Amino acid sequence: MVVVVPLIAGVSGSQISPSNDDGKPVCTGDRRTLWSIVWSCIATIFVCTWIAIHPDVPGRKITTKGAISCVIQRAMVMVMAILAPEFIVGWAASQFITSVINPVPEQKKKSKLTMAHGFFLCMGGFYYTRNSKNRHEGLETDKATSTPPSSSLPSSTIEDKSKGDAFSKMISILQLTWFIVQCVARANQHLPITLLEMSALAFTGPSIITYFLWWYKPLNVKYHISLDEVHSRQSRKGYYVDEFDAYGMPLTHHLLKWNESILCSKPWCNVTDPKGDALHFWTMVGVGCFFGAVNCLAWSFSFPSHAEMVLWRASSLGIFVAIFGISCTALMEWSKIDKILPQLIPEKVWMFIQIYIPVCIGLCSTVTYIFARIMLLTLAYMQLFHLSPLSFCTVQWTTYIPHI
């Protein structure tokens, strides 16, 4: 993506397409249709927001209701991926850190733990089977992180439950890479790139990152693996079942947990690393800034009207403003300001600053971000009715083939 940005911005590359007397590129070969443009963009966005998503085990409360409930759950994740794809990348990074970088120390040498075990635990794949009316009860994290089934259960059993493999994932990555190559080639040949293509391009980078973070995570697992509770042992320190009241928690914590509850099999419950929230949050901030940067590349594009150009630019900047506001609330929550200000200002003033200001900033930033994302997608589709003739020109791939 580092190479894509300057090329699309037009700061590098020479004009390769044939040009007229005015020096503007003209179409000399095949032309693409409006349907082909829309289809390629929709297919790319679908790959990034549906196929690339590896949801957690939905749980029996959803699977027992039928296929429609499962589809609705996936649709909710897809909507999140479209409106806020950085949430998906942050979630994938959080699970990757928990599953791979932080293995169970006391079992690392004694067992045959694999990344599949770690991801399957993070996605809520293990359940206890008890002799009671409620036979299937979720495996609590304080037992699951060090339970023998993590080592005695073959990784092949977990991988067999996955609906995807390395080959299918590689095909999807190649499809996304091909879309990126086409956009780079159009920029290099000074051919217009539609706003819808820019919107789809913004999804490809985070999606490829998500694919690699979730490479060993089983795909579309619908049912848990039941375990025997008698095998549980003492848990490792540092991880806990994060079940909490919806009141009295910091705004940033609510934002992260609302995101995770969409993918978790049990709402408001997750395998949590006490130090992982910061990494999770700043990963989302970084991906959000990437999205805003890609949209800003279309700053000087041709728009149907001046109003649409202003709306696109304002929405692109609005993403950065929203991310900055949410980042400020995070800094207030994670800094040592709560140990300094109470000693300098009255208690009532400090309570107002601690509670109401972060909530107001966070809510305004969230609304601004969602509105900006919806506006960018709307403007991208509106431009399709006013495309220039050069937008239908195809890339002249023969110019890149060495010949005599």
C-alpha positions in Angstrom: 0.0 0.0 0.0 3.0 2.3 0.4 3.5 2.1 -3.4 -0.2 2.5 -4.1 -0.6 5.9 -2.4 1.9 8.0 -4.4 0.9 6.3 -7.7 -2.8 7.1 -7.2 -2.0 10.6 -5.9 -0.3 11.2 -9.3 3.1 12.1 -7.9 4.9 9.4 -9.8 4.7 7.5 -13.0 4.7 8.7 -16.6 1.8 9.0 -19.1 1.6 5.7 -21.0 -1.9 5.9 -22.5 -2.2 7.3 -26.0 -3.1 11.0 -26.0 -4.6 13.6 -28.3 -3.3 17.0 -29.4 -4.2 18.4 -26.0 -2.1 15.8 -24.2 -5.1 14.1 -22.6 -5.3 10.3 -22.7 -7.8 8.7 -25.1 -9.3 5.3 -25.5 -7.8 3.2 -28.2 -8.8 -0.3 -27.2 -11.6 -2.0 -25.3 -13.9 -0.1 -23.1 -15.4 -1.3 -19.8 -19.1 -0.9 -19.0 -20.8 0.7 -16.0 -21.9 -2.7 -14.8 -18.3 -4.1 -14.9 -17.2 -1.2 -12.7 -19.9 -1.7 -10.2 -19.6 -5.5 -10.2 -15.8 -5.4 -9.6 -16.2 -2.9 -6.7 -19.1 -4.8 -5.1 -17.3 -8.1 -5.4 -14.2 -6.6 -3.8 -16.2 -5.1 -1.0 -18.0 -8.4 -0.5 -14.8 -10.3 -0.2 -13.5 -7.7 2.4 -16.6 -7.6 4.5 -18.1 -11.1 4.3 -15.6 -13.7 3.0 -12.6 -12.3 4.9 -14.5 -12.2 8.2 -13.9 -15.1 10.6 -16.7 -14.8 13.1 -16.6 -16.5 16.5 -18.7 -19.5 17.3 -22.3 -18.1 17.4 -23.5 -20.3 20.2 -26.5 -22.5 20.6 -28.9 -19.7 21.3 -28.4 -18.6 17.7 -27.8 -21.9 15.9 -30.9 -23.5 17.4 -33.0 -20.7 15.9 -32.1 -21.8 12.4 -30.1 -20.5 9.4 -31.9 -17.1 9.3 -30.5 -16.2 12.8 -27.0 -17.1 11.7 -27.3 -15.0 8.6 -28.6 -12.1 10.6 -25.6 -12.4 12.9 -23.2 -12.4 9.9 -25.0 -9.5 8.4 -24.5 -7.5 11.6 -20.8 -8.2 11.3 -20.8 -7.2 7.6 -22.5 -3.9 8.4 -19.8 -3.2 11.0 -17.1 -4.1 8.5 -18.5 -1.7 6.0 -19.1 1.3 8.4 -16.0 0.7 10.6 -13.6 -1.8 9.2 -10.9 -0.8 11.7 -13.0 -2.6 14.3 -12.5 -5.8 12.5 -8.8 -5.3 12.2 -8.5 -4.4 15.8 -10.5 -7.5 16.8 -8.3 -9.7 14.7 -5.1 -8.2 16.1 -6.5 -8.7 19.6 -7.2 -12.3 19.0 -3.8 -12.8 17.3 -2.0 -11.3 20.3 -4.0 -13.5 22.7 -3.6 -16.7 20.7 0.0 -16.4 19.4 2.2 -14.0 21.1 1.0 -14.8 24.6 1.1 -18.6 24.8 0.4 -20.5 28.1 3.9 -20.5 29.7 3.4 -23.6 31.8 2.1 -25.7 28.9 4.2 -24.4 26.1 6.8 -27.1 26.5 4.6 -29.9 27.8 1.8 -29.8 25.2 1.4 -29.5 21.5 -0.4 -26.2 21.5 -0.9 -24.7 18.1 -2.2 -21.4 16.8 -5.4 -23.2 15.9 -5.9 -24.1 19.6 -5.4 -20.5 20.7 -7.8 -19.0 18.1 -10.4 -21.7 18.8 -10.3 -20.7 22.5 -10.6 -17.0 21.7 -13.6 -17.6 19.4 -15.5 -19.5 22.2 -15.1 -22.9 20.7 -14.7 -25.0 23.9 -17.7 -25.9 26.0 -18.1 -28.1 29.0 -20.5 -31.0 29.0 -22.2 -31.4 32.4 -24.7 -33.9 33.7 -27.4 -31.3 34.3 -30.4 -29.8 32.5 -28.2 -27.2 30.9 -25.7 -29.6 29.5 -23.7 -27.1 27.4 -22.1 -24.4 29.5 -19.4 -22.0 28.2 -15.9 -22.8 29.1 -14.8 -20.1 31.5 -11.5 -18.4 30.6 -9.9 -18.9 34.0 -10.1 -22.7 33.2 -9.8 -22.7 29.5 -6.5 -21.0 29.3 -4.7 -23.9 31.0 -7.0 -26.9 30.5 -5.6 -30.1 29.1 -8.0 -30.2 26.1 -5.9 -27.4 24.7 -3.1 -29.9 24.5 -4.8 -33.3 24.2 -7.2 -32.3 21.4 -5.5 -32.7 18.0 -5.2 -29.6 15.9 -6.6 -31.5 13.0 -9.9 -31.8 14.9 -10.1 -28.1 15.1 -9.0 -27.5 11.6 -11.6 -30.0 10.3 -14.4 -27.7 11.6 -13.1 -24.8 9.5 -15.0 -24.1 6.3 -11.9 -22.6 4.6 -8.3 -23.5 4.0 -5.1 -21.8 3.0 -5.8 -22.2 -0.7 -9.2 -20.5 -0.6 -7.7 -17.7 1.5 -4.9 -17.2 -0.9 -7.4 -17.0 -3.8 -9.2 -14.2 -2.0 -5.9 -12.4 -1.3 -5.0 -12.7 -5.0 -8.3 -11.2 -6.0 -7.8 -8.2 -3.7 -4.2 -7.8 -5.0 -5.4 -7.9 -8.6 -7.9 -5.1 -7.8 -5.1 -3.0 -6.3 -2.9 -3.6 -9.4 -5.7 -2.4 -11.6 -6.0 0.8 -9.7 -2.3 1.4 -9.7 -2.2 0.8 -13.5 -5.0 3.2 -14.1 -3.2 5.9 -12.0 0.1 5.2 -13.9 -1.7 5.6 -17.2 -3.5 8.7 -16.1 -6.9 7.1 -16.4 -9.7 8.3 -14.0 -10.4 6.1 -11.0 -14.0 6.3 -9.8 -14.9 7.1 -6.2 -16.5 3.7 -5.8 -13.2 2.1 -6.8 -11.4 4.3 -4.3 -13.9 3.2 -1.6 -13.3 -0.4 -2.5 -9.6 0.1 -2.6 -9.7 1.4 1.0 -11.1 -1.9 2.1 -8.4 -4.1 0.5 -5.5 -3.1 2.7 -7.2 -3.8 6.1 -8.8 -6.9 4.7 -5.4 -8.4 3.6 -4.0 -7.6 7.1 -7.0 -9.3 8.6 -6.5 -12.4 6.5 -3.0 -12.8 7.7 -3.9 -12.2 11.4 -6.7 -14.8 11.1 -4.8 -17.2 8.9 -5.0 -20.0 11.5 -8.4 -19.1 12.8 -11.1 -21.7 11.8 -13.7 -20.2 9.5 -17.5 -20.3 10.0 -17.5 -22.8 12.9 -21.2 -23.2 14.0 -20.9 -25.6 16.9 -18.6 -25.9 19.9 -16.4 -28.8 21.0 -17.7 -30.2 24.3 -15.1 -31.0 27.0 -15.1 -32.7 30.4 -14.9 -30.2 33.2 -12.8 -32.6 35.4 -9.7 -31.7 33.3 -9.7 -28.1 34.4 -6.7 -26.8 36.2 -5.5 -23.5 37.7 -5.5 -20.7 35.2 -2.5 -18.7 34.2 -2.3 -15.2 35.7 -3.0 -12.1 33.6 -6.1 -13.2 31.8 -9.7 -13.2 33.0 -13.3 -13.5 32.0 -14.3 -10.0 31.3 -18.0 -9.8 32.3 -19.0 -6.4 33.7 -21.9 -4.1 34.3 -22.8 -1.8 31.5 -22.5 1.2 33.9 -19.6 2.9 35.4 -17.1 1.8 32.7 -14.9 4.1 30.6 -16.3 5.1 27.2 -13.3 3.5 25.3 -13.9 0.2 27.2 -17.6 0.3 26.1 -16.5 1.0 22.5 -14.1 -2.0 22.5 -16.6 -4.4 24.2 -19.5 -3.4 22.0 -17.3 -4.2 19.0 -16.3 -7.6 20.5 -19.8 -8.5 21.5 -20.8 -8.5 17.8 -18.4 -11.4 17.1 -18.3 -13.1 20.5 -20.5 -16.1 21.1 -21.5 -14.7 24.6 -22.3 -11.0 24.7 -20.1 -8.9 26.9 -17.8 -11.7 27.6 -14.4 -12.3 26.2 -10.9 -13.8 26.7 -9.3 -10.6 27.8 -5.7 -9.5 28.3 -5.7 -6.7 30.8 -2.9 -5.0 28.7 -4.5 -5.7 25.4 -7.1 -2.9 25.2 -4.6 -0.3 24.4 -3.1 -2.3 21.5 -6.6 -3.2 20.3 -7.7 0.5 20.4 -4.6 2.0 18.7 -4.8 -0.6 16.0 -8.2 0.6 15.2 -7.0 4.2 15.2 -4.2 3.4 12.8 -6.6 1.6 10.3 -9.1 4.4 10.6 -6.4 6.9 9.7 -5.5 4.7 6.7 -9.1 4.8 5.6 -9.2 8.6 5.8 -5.9 8.9 3.9 -7.1 6.7 1.0 -10.3 8.8 0.7 -8.2 12.0 0.8 -6.4 10.7 -2.3 -9.6 11.6 -4.2 -9.2 15.2 -3.1 -8.6 16.5 -6.6 -10.8 14.0 -8.5 -13.5 15.2 -10.9 -16.9 15.5 -9.1 -20.3 16.0 -10.7 -20.8 19.2 -8.8 -19.0 21.6 -6.4 -21.3 20.6 -3.6 -20.4 16.9 -3.9 -16.7 17.8 -4.0 -17.1 19.8 -0.7 -19.0 17.0 0.9 -16.4 14.4 -0.1 -13.5 16.5 1.3 -15.5 17.4 4.5 -16.3 13.7 5.0 -12.7 12.6 4.4 -11.5 15.2 7.0 -14.4 14.3 9.3 -12.9 10.8 9.7 -9.7 12.2 11.0 -11.6 14.6 13.3 -13.6 11.8 14.7 -10.6 9.6 15.2 -8.8 12.4 16.9 -11.7 13.0 19.3 -12.0 9.3 20.2 -8.2 9.2 20.7 -8.4 12.1 23.1 -11.0 10.2 25.3 -8.6 7.2 25.3 -5.7 9.4 26.4 -7.8 10.8 29.2 -8.8 7.3 30.4 -5.3 5.8 30.2 -3.1 8.7 31.3 -2.3 9.6 34.9 -4.5 12.7 34.7 -6.9 11.1 37.2 -4.1 11.2 39.8 -3.1 14.8 39.2 -6.3 16.9 38.5 -8.3 15.8 41.6 -5.6 17.5 43.7 -5.8 20.7 41.8 -9.5 21.3 41.2 -12.7 20.8 43.2 -14.2 17.4 43.3 -17.4 18.3 41.6 -15.5 19.9 38.7 -13.3 16.8 38.4 -16.3 14.5 38.3 -17.8 16.6 35.5 -14.6 16.4 33.5 -14.1 12.7 34.2 -17.7 11.6 33.2 -19.4 14.1 30.9 -16.6 15.5 28.8 -15.3 12.1 27.5 -18.9 10.9 26.9 -19.8 14.1 24.9 -16.6 13.9 22.9 -16.9 10.2 22.3 -20.5 10.3 21.2 -20.0 13.3 18.9 -16.9 11.6 17.4 -18.8 8.4 16.8 -21.7 10.1 15.1 -19.4 12.2 13.0 -17.5 9.1 11.9 -20.6 7.1 11.0 -22.1 10.0 9.1 -18.8 10.6 7.2 -18.6 6.9 6.2 -22.2 6.8 5.0 -21.7 10.1 3.1 -18.5 8.8 1.3 -20.3 5.6 0.2 -23.3 7.6 -1.0 -21.2 10.1 -3.0 -19.3 7.2 -4.5 -22.5 5.7 -5.9 -23.9 9.1 -7.0 -20.8 9.7 -9.2 -21.6 6.6 -11.2 -24.4 8.6 -13.0 -21.9 11.3 -14.1 -18.7 9.4 -15.2 -16.4 10.9 -17.8 -15.8 9.0 -21.0 -12.2 8.3 -19.9 -13.5 6.4 -16.8 -14.7 3.7 -19.2 -11.2 3.2 -20.8 -9.4 0.0 -19.9 -5.8 -0.3 -19.0 -3.4 -1.0 -21.8 -1.6 -4.0 -20.3 0.5 -4.5 -23.5 2.5 -1.4 -22.6 4.0 -3.2 -19.7 5.1 -6.3 -21.8 8.7 -6.0 -23.1 8.7 -6.3 -26.9 10.9 -5.4 -29.8 
